[in-house]
């Protein structure tokens, strides 16, 4: 039988330095706001803000700088409501993380390639997870938290 572990254990086993601190801060934020984290304890990631298949996004903690890592948060949606009250800083920071479709999984039907509008700006050929934040620093995490509240 495979021993179950928590996402915190995965983070502590794989990350170090600022990456470790920031990832644990993100998990603390999720717990403090009673936002679900669906981690099966077998892999290196978890659904964020819901269960696998029905969540705000997904977090991968693999420690690998190339695939993307050492940790990454994807958003499953960029369907934000009214944007007139959003700061230009948050818009720019979000646009920077628009994720172009790389056709990374040939088994996914209708994978990416779609046009999406994020805070009033149209993007072509976005991934099915249209926002990707790789190894986010503390400032980027603050923006991620704001986006999560907008989508929940």
NORZI-V770134 format. One record per helix or strand of 3 or more residues. SS is the DSSP state (@ for helix, = for strand). FROM is the first residue (numbers start at 1). TO is the last residue. If there is no record, write none. Layout:
# NORZI-V770134
{{SS | FROM | TO} {SS | FROM | TO}}
This chain:
# NORZI-V770134
{{@ | 7 | 14} {@ | 17 | 32} {= | 45 | 48} {= | 57 | 61} {= | 71 | 75} {@ | 88 | 95} {= | 98 | 100} {= | 114 | 118} {= | 121 | 134} {@ | 138 | 151}}
